[in-house]
Amino acid sequence: MVDYTIKVEQELIIWKRKMTRQSGLISRVSKNAQTRINGLLPEKFHKVMTESIKNMVKATLAGSNITTKKRLSTELSLYERDELFKQKLSTFRKTATIEGAGTGAGGILLGIADFPLLLSIKMKFLFEAASVYGFDTTKPEERLFILHIFLLAFSSEEKRKKTLSIIENWEEQKSLVADLDWREFQQEYRDYIDLVKMFQMLPGIGAVVGAFANYNLLDQLGECAMNSYRLRLMQDKEKGADTR
């Protein structure tokens, strides 16, 4: 389907511009404030948070790999994969919205529970996305790629640009990024979602904020996942070989 391939190429150009453009004033001010706050926190706090999120993510990765179906047939066209992916995204977005509304309505205690629950939903979704686009999540490099998609979706302007470059050149870069900088990973993610999640804990508006926030966070993750895998499929096609 030549016309659809051209459409995807155009969408990828627009998406890459979006990923590399300068962040808005509010985002930059918020990031600077969070950086200053992080600098005031004791080193022990950062170590505990890093280990906690690292273990949480790795446990979620292991669980998601077990429950995810094997990658889909390579016979599917890119259009068919995109359509199936959109169906998956719709389902996970609804799940995240319900979860956000429920934990948001429960105040501070359930608001705290939202963090690992939403993280689990996001990681499971990324495993499903990999399967839809025909990539084998049993391979360590594919799980690492999933984490880079996650980082691309939820990071500051500078880190986002670096991560996009890694994703665009994955075949060359994957041997150079054998593991993540977990401290950077958790800090970028927390800085990205802390402000909206703080409002989610407020009485009266928590449910609305939680539902709206989770819907948009899954939507953003979905956009990054779809286009990241599209990039790889298009590159495979150009090389004339299936590197998976």
C-alpha positions as CSV (number, residue, x, y, z in Angstrom):
1,M,0.0,0.0,0.0
2,V,2.2,2.7,-1.4
3,D,-0.1,5.6,-0.6
4,Y,-0.3,4.6,3.1
5,T,3.5,4.3,3.3
6,I,3.8,7.9,2.0
7,K,1.2,9.0,4.6
8,V,3.2,7.4,7.4
9,E,6.4,8.9,6.2
10,Q,4.8,12.4,6.4
11,E,3.4,11.7,9.8
12,L,6.8,10.6,11.0
13,I,8.4,13.8,9.9
14,I,5.7,15.9,11.7
15,W,6.1,13.7,14.8
16,K,9.9,14.0,14.9
17,R,9.6,17.8,14.7
18,K,7.2,17.7,17.6
19,M,9.6,15.6,19.6
20,T,12.5,18.0,19.0
21,R,10.8,21.4,19.3
22,Q,11.4,23.6,22.3
23,S,9.2,23.0,25.4
24,G,6.8,25.7,26.4
25,L,7.6,28.3,29.0
26,I,5.5,26.6,31.7
27,S,7.2,23.2,31.1
28,R,10.7,24.8,31.3
29,V,9.9,26.8,34.5
30,S,8.4,23.6,36.1
31,K,11.4,21.5,35.1
32,N,13.8,24.1,36.6
33,A,11.9,24.2,39.8
34,Q,11.8,20.4,40.1
35,T,15.6,20.3,39.4
36,R,16.2,22.7,42.2
37,I,14.0,20.7,44.6
38,N,15.7,17.5,43.6
39,G,19.1,19.1,44.4
40,L,17.8,19.8,48.0
41,L,16.7,16.3,48.6
42,P,19.2,14.0,50.4
43,E,21.2,11.4,48.4
44,K,19.6,8.6,50.4
45,F,16.2,9.6,49.1
46,H,17.4,9.5,45.4
47,K,18.9,6.1,46.0
48,V,15.8,4.7,47.6
49,M,13.6,6.1,44.8
50,T,15.9,4.8,42.1
51,E,16.0,1.3,43.5
52,S,12.2,1.3,44.1
53,I,11.3,2.3,40.6
54,K,14.0,0.1,39.0
55,N,12.6,-2.9,40.9
56,M,9.0,-1.9,40.1
57,V,9.7,-1.5,36.4
58,K,11.7,-4.8,36.1
59,A,8.9,-6.7,37.9
60,T,6.4,-5.2,35.6
61,L,8.5,-6.0,32.5
62,A,8.8,-9.7,33.6
63,G,5.0,-9.9,34.3
64,S,4.1,-8.2,31.0
65,N,6.3,-10.5,29.0
66,I,4.6,-13.6,30.5
67,T,1.1,-12.3,29.7
68,T,1.8,-10.9,26.2
69,K,1.0,-13.0,23.2
70,K,3.8,-13.9,20.8
71,R,4.6,-11.3,18.1
72,L,2.1,-11.2,15.3
73,S,2.6,-12.6,11.8
74,T,5.0,-10.8,9.6
75,E,2.4,-11.1,6.9
76,L,0.4,-8.1,8.2
77,S,0.7,-4.9,6.4
78,L,1.7,-1.7,8.2
79,Y,-1.8,-0.4,7.8
80,E,-3.2,-3.5,9.5
81,R,-0.7,-3.2,12.3
82,D,-1.6,0.5,12.8
83,E,-5.3,-0.3,13.0
84,L,-4.8,-3.1,15.5
85,F,-2.5,-0.9,17.5
86,K,-5.2,1.8,17.7
87,Q,-7.7,-0.7,19.0
88,K,-5.2,-1.8,21.7
89,L,-4.5,1.9,22.6
90,S,-8.2,2.6,23.0
91,T,-8.6,-0.3,25.4
92,F,-5.6,0.6,27.5
93,R,-6.6,4.3,27.5
94,K,-10.0,3.4,28.9
95,T,-8.4,1.2,31.6
96,A,-6.0,4.0,32.6
97,T,-8.9,6.5,32.7
98,I,-11.0,4.3,35.0
99,E,-8.0,3.7,37.2
100,G,-7.2,7.4,37.4
101,A,-10.7,8.3,38.3
102,G,-10.9,5.6,40.9
103,T,-7.6,6.4,42.7
104,G,-8.2,10.2,42.3
105,A,-11.6,9.9,44.0
106,G,-9.9,8.1,46.9
107,G,-7.7,11.0,48.1
108,I,-4.1,10.8,49.1
109,L,-3.8,7.1,50.0
110,L,-5.3,5.8,46.8
111,G,-3.5,8.6,44.9
112,I,-0.2,7.0,46.1
113,A,-1.4,3.6,44.8
114,D,-2.0,5.2,41.4
115,F,1.7,5.4,40.7
116,P,2.5,1.6,40.5
117,L,-0.9,0.8,38.9
118,L,-0.5,3.3,36.1
119,L,3.1,2.2,35.6
120,S,2.0,-1.4,35.2
121,I,-0.7,-0.4,32.6
122,K,1.8,1.6,30.6
123,M,4.4,-1.2,30.5
124,K,1.8,-3.8,29.6
125,F,0.6,-1.6,26.8
126,L,4.1,-1.2,25.4
127,F,4.6,-5.0,25.4
128,E,1.3,-5.3,23.4
129,A,2.5,-2.6,21.0
130,A,5.8,-4.5,20.4
131,S,3.8,-7.6,19.6
132,V,1.5,-5.8,17.2
133,Y,4.4,-4.5,15.2
134,G,6.1,-7.9,15.1
135,F,8.9,-7.5,17.6
136,D,9.9,-10.3,20.0
137,T,9.7,-9.1,23.6
138,T,11.6,-12.1,24.9
139,K,14.7,-10.5,23.6
140,P,16.5,-8.2,26.1
141,E,17.2,-5.6,23.5
142,E,13.4,-5.3,22.8
143,R,12.7,-4.8,26.4
144,L,15.4,-2.1,26.5
145,F,13.7,-0.5,23.4
146,I,10.4,-0.5,25.3
147,L,12.1,1.5,28.1
148,H,13.5,4.0,25.7
149,I,10.0,4.6,24.2
150,F,8.8,5.1,27.8
151,L,11.6,7.6,28.4
152,L,10.9,9.4,25.1
153,A,7.2,9.9,26.1
154,F,7.9,11.1,29.6
155,S,11.1,13.2,29.8
156,S,12.4,16.8,29.5
157,E,13.2,18.5,26.3
158,E,17.0,17.7,26.4
159,K,16.5,14.1,27.3
160,R,13.8,13.6,24.8
161,K,16.0,14.7,21.9
162,K,18.8,12.3,22.9
163,T,16.3,9.5,23.3
164,L,14.8,10.1,19.9
165,S,18.2,10.0,18.3
166,I,18.8,6.6,20.0
167,I,15.5,5.2,18.7
168,E,16.1,6.5,15.2
169,N,19.4,4.7,15.1
170,W,18.5,1.7,17.2
171,E,20.5,-1.0,15.3
172,E,23.7,1.0,15.8
173,Q,22.8,2.3,19.3
174,K,21.5,-0.8,21.0
175,S,24.9,-2.3,21.7
176,L,26.0,1.1,23.2
177,V,23.1,1.3,25.7
178,A,23.3,-2.0,27.4
179,D,21.3,-0.7,30.3
180,L,19.6,2.5,31.5
181,D,20.7,5.1,33.9
182,W,18.0,4.2,36.3
183,R,18.4,7.3,38.5
184,E,17.9,9.5,35.4
185,F,15.0,7.3,34.3
186,Q,13.1,7.6,37.6
187,Q,13.8,11.3,38.0
188,E,12.7,12.3,34.5
189,Y,9.5,10.3,34.9
190,R,8.7,11.7,38.3
191,D,9.4,15.2,37.2
192,Y,7.2,14.8,34.2
193,I,4.1,13.6,36.1
194,D,4.5,15.0,39.7
195,L,2.6,18.2,39.2
196,V,-0.5,16.7,37.6
197,K,-0.5,13.8,40.1
198,M,-0.3,16.3,43.0
199,F,-3.6,17.8,41.8
200,Q,-5.1,14.3,41.5
201,M,-4.9,14.0,45.3
202,L,-7.0,17.1,45.9
203,P,-10.4,16.4,47.4
204,G,-13.3,17.1,45.0
205,I,-11.4,17.3,41.8
206,G,-9.1,14.3,42.1
207,A,-11.3,11.9,40.1
208,V,-11.7,14.3,37.2
209,V,-8.0,15.2,37.2
210,G,-6.9,11.6,37.5
211,A,-9.1,10.4,34.6
212,F,-8.1,13.3,32.4
213,A,-4.4,12.9,33.2
214,N,-4.2,9.2,32.7
215,Y,-6.1,9.4,29.4
216,N,-3.6,12.0,28.1
217,L,-0.6,10.1,29.4
218,L,-1.6,6.9,27.6
219,D,-2.4,8.9,24.5
220,Q,1.1,10.4,24.5
221,L,2.7,7.1,25.2
222,G,0.7,5.6,22.3
223,E,1.9,8.2,19.9
224,C,5.5,7.6,20.8
225,A,5.1,3.8,20.7
226,M,3.4,3.8,17.3
227,N,5.9,6.1,15.6
228,S,8.9,4.5,17.2
229,Y,7.9,1.1,15.8
230,R,6.9,2.6,12.5
231,L,10.4,4.0,12.2
232,R,12.0,0.6,12.7
233,L,9.7,-1.1,10.2
234,M,10.3,1.6,7.6
235,Q,14.1,1.2,8.2
236,D,13.9,-2.5,7.9
237,K,12.0,-2.1,4.6
238,E,14.6,0.3,3.3
239,K,17.4,-2.2,4.2
240,G,15.5,-5.0,2.5
241,A,15.9,-7.3,5.5
242,D,14.0,-8.2,8.6
243,T,16.4,-7.6,11.5
244,R,14.0,-8.9,14.1
